[in-house]
Amino acid sequence: MTNSSAENSFSVLLNQVPRLMERTSVSELSGGLTNRNLLIETPEGKFVARISSNKSELLSIDRESEYRNSMIAAEAGIGAPVFDYLSGQGLLVIGFLNGRTYGADDVSANLPRVAQACRTLHSAKPFVRDFNMFEIQKKYFAIVKERGYRIPANYLDFADHVGQMSAAMKILDDGKVPCNNDLLPGNFIDDGEKIWLIDYEYSGNNDACFELGNIWAESFLELEKLEELVTAYYGGERPEKFARAWLQALLGKYGWTMWASIQSAVSDLDFDFWEWGMAKYDLAQSEFTGDRFQKMLKQVTQK
């Protein structure tokens, strides 16, 4: 069944892609906090059209990099196939993956398989840009401050904590691998045989432990689940990597808070970005000030 609203809104754009012109059905997929995702059925098969906002550059999203990195992930056999890209028009057409979209409970129940999927992606050829949340958090904050967007109370009180994290994690830095960097539960698709990873908006070469920590944090899992994920990924207990993933998750919560402030001000999507960001910030505050923070700073430096 065709969603008349989506068809009316995007027909001119979709008609620029020959393979989509004979579409028989257009429906909107759920999810997507920076774009609209349409499921399009044609006699040739099913496709997903990812249509991005023109405000993406404020969020450190480079659509050209997303396209090229999506191609690399597809070549590695972990991302959906890529069919079309209209540069400058915010349209990326990928294949539809038949499978179950995960929720947090699914992530929790499949951590060894999640780890395997991450290893597959992290073994791909390098992405076309890097992703560093230390740098991105500063960029987000500069935008928020310059434009007068909302800043949570006491946000800057933790700048020194971030500096301590940066210094500690430089000691046993293993370098970067191609990472998705935004593996919410909904970005895992399980076809029954393997888990696919989708959505490469924030993809870039990064610390593998950011990926692991972010998966854990975005699913709001218990601490022992992070240890299980790290152990599965590295093939054995690695206390220093566990600490690293925990610290990277904390950095993510702190950085994504500013992302949420920007989105709260500029996005036209019907979603409460401020509430979403404050949930992360509340967790970040409690972790910065808790006893575990200093323990993790020490543990991340010791093999």
C-alpha positions as CSV (number, residue, x, y, z in Angstrom):
1,M,0.0,0.0,0.0
2,T,1.3,3.4,-0.9
3,N,1.6,6.1,1.8
4,S,0.1,9.0,-0.1
5,S,1.9,11.6,2.1
6,A,5.3,10.1,1.5
7,E,4.6,9.7,-2.2
8,N,3.4,13.3,-2.5
9,S,6.4,14.6,-0.5
10,F,9.1,12.7,-2.3
11,S,7.8,11.7,-5.8
12,V,9.9,14.3,-7.6
13,L,13.1,13.1,-5.9
14,L,12.3,9.4,-6.2
15,N,11.6,9.8,-9.9
16,Q,15.2,10.8,-10.5
17,V,16.2,7.2,-9.8
18,P,15.2,5.0,-12.8
19,R,14.9,1.8,-10.7
20,L,12.3,3.5,-8.5
21,M,10.1,5.0,-11.2
22,E,8.0,1.9,-11.6
23,R,7.3,1.6,-7.8
24,T,4.2,-0.2,-6.7
25,S,4.3,0.7,-3.1
26,V,5.8,3.3,-0.8
27,S,5.7,3.1,3.0
28,E,7.6,4.9,5.7
29,L,9.8,2.9,8.0
30,S,10.1,3.7,11.7
31,G,13.3,5.0,13.3
32,G,15.7,7.6,11.8
33,L,16.4,10.6,13.9
34,T,18.2,12.6,11.2
35,N,16.4,11.3,8.1
36,R,13.3,9.7,6.6
37,N,13.4,6.0,5.5
38,L,11.0,4.8,2.9
39,L,10.4,1.2,1.9
40,I,9.8,1.1,-1.8
41,E,8.6,-2.0,-3.7
42,T,9.1,-2.3,-7.4
43,P,8.9,-5.2,-9.9
44,E,12.7,-5.4,-9.5
45,G,12.5,-5.9,-5.8
46,K,12.4,-4.0,-2.5
47,F,14.6,-0.9,-1.7
48,V,15.1,1.5,1.1
49,A,15.4,5.2,0.2
50,R,17.2,7.2,2.9
51,I,16.3,10.8,2.6
52,S,18.4,13.2,4.7
53,S,17.8,16.6,6.2
54,N,19.6,19.6,4.8
55,K,20.8,20.4,8.4
56,S,23.0,17.3,8.6
57,E,26.2,19.2,8.5
58,L,25.5,20.7,12.0
59,L,25.6,17.1,13.3
60,S,29.0,16.1,11.8
61,I,27.2,14.0,9.1
62,D,28.9,14.0,5.7
63,R,26.6,12.4,3.2
64,E,29.3,11.7,0.7
65,S,31.2,9.8,3.4
66,E,28.1,8.0,4.4
67,Y,27.6,6.8,0.8
68,R,31.2,5.7,0.4
69,N,31.4,4.0,3.8
70,S,28.1,2.2,3.1
71,M,29.7,0.9,-0.1
72,I,32.7,-0.4,2.0
73,A,30.4,-2.0,4.5
74,A,28.4,-3.7,1.7
75,E,31.6,-5.0,0.2
76,A,32.6,-6.5,3.5
77,G,29.3,-8.4,3.6
78,I,28.0,-6.6,6.7
79,G,26.0,-3.7,5.3
80,A,23.1,-3.6,2.9
81,P,23.9,-3.4,-0.8
82,V,24.1,0.2,-2.2
83,F,22.3,0.9,-5.5
84,D,22.0,4.7,-6.0
85,Y,23.1,8.0,-4.6
86,L,22.1,11.5,-5.6
87,S,24.9,13.7,-4.4
88,G,23.7,17.0,-3.0
89,Q,20.1,15.9,-2.9
90,G,20.2,13.7,0.3
91,L,19.0,10.5,-1.3
92,L,20.7,7.1,-0.8
93,V,19.1,3.9,-2.1
94,I,20.0,0.6,-0.5
95,G,18.7,-2.9,-0.6
96,F,16.0,-4.0,1.8
97,L,17.3,-6.6,4.2
98,N,14.8,-9.3,5.1
99,G,15.2,-9.9,8.8
100,R,14.2,-9.0,12.3
101,T,15.1,-5.5,13.6
102,Y,16.5,-5.7,17.1
103,G,15.3,-4.2,20.3
104,A,17.4,-3.8,23.4
105,D,16.5,-7.3,24.7
106,D,17.6,-8.8,21.4
107,V,21.0,-7.1,21.7
108,S,21.3,-8.4,25.2
109,A,20.5,-12.0,24.2
110,N,22.9,-12.1,21.2
111,L,26.1,-10.4,22.4
112,P,28.5,-13.1,20.9
113,R,26.8,-12.7,17.5
114,V,26.8,-8.9,17.9
115,A,30.6,-9.1,18.6
116,Q,31.1,-11.2,15.5
117,A,29.2,-8.6,13.4
118,C,31.4,-5.9,14.8
119,R,34.6,-7.9,14.1
120,T,33.4,-8.3,10.5
121,L,32.9,-4.5,10.0
122,H,36.1,-3.7,11.9
123,S,38.0,-5.9,9.5
124,A,36.8,-4.1,6.4
125,K,39.1,-1.7,4.5
126,P,39.4,1.7,6.1
127,F,36.6,4.2,5.9
128,V,37.0,7.5,4.1
129,R,37.1,9.6,7.3
130,D,37.8,9.3,11.0
131,F,35.3,9.7,13.9
132,N,36.6,11.0,17.3
133,M,34.0,11.8,19.9
134,F,36.5,13.9,21.8
135,E,36.7,16.2,18.8
136,I,33.1,16.0,17.8
137,Q,31.9,16.8,21.4
138,K,33.9,20.0,21.2
139,K,32.5,20.8,17.8
140,Y,28.9,20.2,19.0
141,F,29.4,22.3,22.1
142,A,30.9,25.2,20.0
143,I,27.8,25.2,17.8
144,V,25.4,25.1,20.8
145,K,27.2,28.0,22.5
146,E,27.5,30.1,19.3
147,R,23.9,29.7,18.4
148,G,22.5,30.0,21.9
149,Y,21.0,26.6,22.1
150,R,20.2,24.9,25.4
151,I,23.1,23.6,27.6
152,P,22.3,21.3,30.6
153,A,23.1,22.6,34.1
154,N,26.7,22.0,35.1
155,Y,27.7,20.6,31.7
156,L,31.1,22.2,31.7
157,D,31.8,21.0,35.2
158,F,32.9,17.7,33.6
159,A,35.4,19.1,31.1
160,D,38.3,18.2,33.3
161,H,36.9,14.6,33.6
162,V,36.9,14.4,29.8
163,G,40.5,15.6,29.7
164,Q,41.5,12.8,32.2
165,M,39.8,10.3,30.0
166,S,41.6,11.4,26.9
167,A,45.0,11.3,28.6
168,A,44.4,7.8,30.1
169,M,43.2,6.3,26.9
170,K,46.2,7.4,25.0
171,I,48.4,5.1,27.0
172,L,47.2,1.8,25.5
173,D,45.7,3.1,22.2
174,D,45.5,0.3,19.6
175,G,44.6,2.6,16.8
176,K,41.4,2.9,14.6
177,V,39.2,0.5,12.7
178,P,36.2,1.2,10.5
179,C,33.3,1.7,12.9
180,N,29.6,2.4,12.5
181,N,29.6,4.5,15.7
182,D,25.8,4.6,16.1
183,L,24.7,1.0,16.7
184,L,21.3,1.6,18.3
185,P,19.3,-1.6,18.6
186,G,17.3,-0.7,15.5
187,N,20.5,-0.7,13.4
188,F,20.9,-4.5,13.9
189,I,19.0,-6.7,11.4
190,D,19.0,-10.4,12.0
191,D,18.2,-12.6,9.0
192,G,18.4,-15.8,11.1
193,E,21.9,-16.6,9.9
194,K,23.8,-13.5,10.6
195,I,23.4,-10.0,11.9
196,W,23.7,-7.1,9.5
197,L,24.7,-3.6,10.5
198,I,22.9,-0.7,8.9
199,D,22.9,3.2,8.9
200,Y,26.4,4.6,8.3
201,E,25.7,8.3,8.9
202,Y,28.3,8.6,11.6
203,S,30.6,5.9,10.3
204,G,34.3,6.5,10.5
205,N,37.6,5.0,11.6
206,N,37.5,4.9,15.4
207,D,38.5,3.1,18.5
208,A,36.8,-0.3,18.5
209,C,35.9,0.2,22.1
210,F,33.8,3.2,21.3
211,E,31.7,0.9,19.1
212,L,31.4,-1.7,21.9
213,G,30.7,0.9,24.6
214,N,28.1,2.7,22.5
215,I,26.2,-0.5,21.7
216,W,26.0,-1.3,25.4
217,A,25.0,2.3,26.3
218,E,22.4,2.7,23.6
219,S,20.6,-0.6,24.7
220,F,20.8,0.5,28.4
221,L,22.2,-2.9,29.4
222,E,23.5,-3.9,32.8
223,L,27.3,-3.5,33.4
224,E,28.0,-7.3,33.2
225,K,26.6,-7.2,29.7
226,L,29.4,-4.8,28.7
227,E,31.9,-7.2,30.1
228,E,30.3,-10.1,28.2
229,L,30.4,-8.1,24.9
230,V,34.0,-7.1,25.3
231,T,35.0,-10.6,26.2
232,A,33.2,-12.0,23.2
233,Y,34.8,-9.4,20.9
234,Y,38.4,-10.0,22.1
235,G,38.0,-13.7,22.7
236,G,38.9,-13.6,26.4
237,E,38.8,-11.4,29.4
238,R,40.4,-8.0,28.8
239,P,40.0,-5.7,31.9
240,E,41.7,-2.8,30.2
241,K,39.4,-3.0,27.2
242,F,36.4,-3.3,29.4
243,A,37.4,-0.1,31.1
244,R,38.1,1.5,27.8
245,A,34.6,0.6,26.4
246,W,33.0,1.9,29.6
247,L,34.9,5.2,29.3
248,Q,34.1,5.5,25.7
249,A,30.4,4.9,26.4
250,L,30.5,7.7,29.0
251,L,32.2,10.0,26.5
252,G,29.4,9.1,24.0
253,K,26.7,10.1,26.5
254,Y,28.4,13.4,27.2
255,G,28.9,14.1,23.5
256,W,25.5,13.0,22.3
257,T,23.9,15.3,24.8
258,M,25.1,18.3,22.7
259,W,23.9,16.5,19.6
260,A,20.5,16.4,21.2
261,S,20.6,20.1,22.0
262,I,21.3,20.9,18.3
263,Q,18.6,18.5,17.1
264,S,16.1,20.0,19.6
265,A,16.7,23.4,18.0
266,V,16.8,22.5,14.3
267,S,15.0,19.2,13.6
268,D,11.5,19.2,12.1
269,L,11.0,15.5,13.1
270,D,8.3,14.8,15.7
271,F,10.6,13.7,18.5
272,D,11.6,15.1,21.9
273,F,15.4,15.3,21.4
274,W,15.9,17.3,24.6
275,E,14.4,14.6,26.7
276,W,16.4,12.0,24.9
277,G,19.6,13.9,25.5
278,M,18.9,14.7,29.1
279,A,18.4,10.9,29.8
280,K,22.0,10.4,28.5
281,Y,23.3,13.5,30.4
282,D,21.8,12.3,33.7
283,L,23.6,9.0,33.3
284,A,26.8,10.8,32.4
285,Q,26.7,13.0,35.5
286,S,26.2,10.0,37.8
287,E,29.1,8.1,36.2
288,F,31.5,11.0,36.2
289,T,30.9,11.5,39.9
290,G,30.6,7.9,40.9
291,D,33.4,5.7,42.4
292,R,33.8,3.7,39.2
293,F,35.2,6.6,37.2
294,Q,38.6,6.8,38.9
295,K,38.8,3.0,38.9
296,M,38.2,2.8,35.2
297,L,40.8,5.6,34.6
298,K,43.4,3.4,36.3
299,Q,42.3,0.1,34.8
300,V,42.4,1.4,31.2
301,T,46.1,2.0,31.5
302,Q,47.1,-1.4,32.8
303,K,47.4,-4.6,30.8
